[in-house]
Amino acid sequence: MNDKDLRIDNATRADLLSLPVRKWDDDKKRYDSLLIISNGKKHDSGWGEMVIIGCVDEKPIEIAASGLDDINWHLQYNPRTDCALPSRAMRFWYRGEGKYRVGCALSSTDVYLED
């Protein structure tokens, strides 16, 4: 699919997993929403690995973190969650002005919803 046409509501898992990967320690970027999917691999911990995709204006723009087995949520606001199709990704979003920030891409990754 053409990247210009890629949206949260039409992206496949393959589309999401082929997005550009953010530099692992670039924790300054802000996203309107996040998609979280499993990459189908087993982490050394025995748990499944997850991928966090950052989205802006309803468009998935990059893989913010991958290969993680744990997310530490730091939420200043209460987000909403729904499930995107056809990717089956869990979407985390907020109706207000808060933005998501994904910390360094580590096995245990911090996610913030803040001003």
C-alpha positions in Angstrom: 0.0 0.0 0.0 1.2 3.5 -0.8 2.4 5.2 2.5 0.2 8.2 1.7 -2.9 6.0 1.7 -1.9 4.1 4.9 -4.3 4.8 7.8 -5.0 3.1 11.1 -8.3 1.7 9.7 -6.8 0.1 6.6 -3.3 -1.0 7.5 -2.5 -4.7 7.6 -0.1 -6.3 10.0 2.4 -6.5 7.1 2.0 -2.8 6.5 2.6 -2.0 10.1 5.7 -4.2 10.5 7.2 -2.7 7.3 7.1 0.9 8.7 10.4 2.7 9.3 11.9 2.0 12.7 12.6 4.9 15.0 16.1 5.2 16.5 15.9 3.2 19.7 16.8 6.2 22.0 14.8 8.9 20.2 12.2 9.5 23.0 11.3 13.1 22.0 8.7 12.3 19.4 5.0 12.7 20.2 2.1 10.7 18.8 -1.6 11.2 18.7 -2.2 7.5 19.2 -0.4 4.2 19.5 -0.9 0.8 17.9 0.3 -2.3 19.7 0.7 -5.7 18.0 2.5 -8.9 18.6 5.3 -9.7 16.3 4.7 -13.5 16.8 8.1 -14.0 18.4 9.0 -15.3 21.9 11.1 -13.0 24.1 13.9 -14.4 26.2 11.6 -13.9 29.2 9.2 -16.5 27.8 6.5 -13.8 27.0 5.5 -12.7 23.5 7.2 -9.8 21.9 5.3 -6.6 21.2 5.7 -3.8 18.7 4.6 -0.2 19.4 3.7 1.9 16.4 3.4 5.7 16.6 0.5 7.3 14.8 -0.2 11.0 13.8 -3.4 12.2 12.3 -4.8 8.6 12.1 -1.7 7.5 10.1 0.8 5.0 11.3 4.2 6.7 10.8 6.9 4.5 12.4 7.8 1.6 14.7 8.6 3.4 18.0 9.7 0.2 19.7 9.9 -3.5 18.9 11.0 -6.7 20.6 9.7 -5.6 24.0 7.9 -7.9 26.4 6.7 -5.3 28.9 5.2 -1.8 28.8 5.3 0.5 31.8 2.4 2.9 31.4 2.8 6.5 32.8 -0.6 8.1 32.2 -1.5 11.6 33.1 -4.9 11.0 31.4 -7.2 8.1 30.9 -6.8 6.8 27.4 -9.4 4.9 25.3 -8.7 1.6 23.6 -10.2 0.0 20.5 -9.1 -2.6 18.0 -8.1 -1.6 14.4 -9.0 -3.8 11.4 -7.6 -5.4 9.4 -4.4 -5.4 11.5 -6.0 -6.5 14.7 -3.8 -3.9 16.5 -4.9 -2.5 19.8 -5.2 1.3 19.4 -4.6 3.6 22.4 -5.9 7.1 21.9 -7.1 10.1 23.9 -9.8 12.6 23.0 -8.0 15.6 24.7 -4.8 17.4 23.9 -2.5 14.8 25.5 0.2 13.1 23.4 1.9 9.8 23.7 5.7 9.6 24.1 7.5 6.2 23.9 10.7 5.9 25.9 13.8 4.2 24.8 13.1 0.9 23.0 14.1 -1.6 25.6 12.8 -5.0 26.8 10.7 -3.0 29.2 9.6 0.2 27.5 8.0 3.2 29.2 5.0 4.9 27.5 3.8 8.3 28.6 0.5 10.1 27.9 1.2 13.7 28.8 0.7 17.4 27.9 
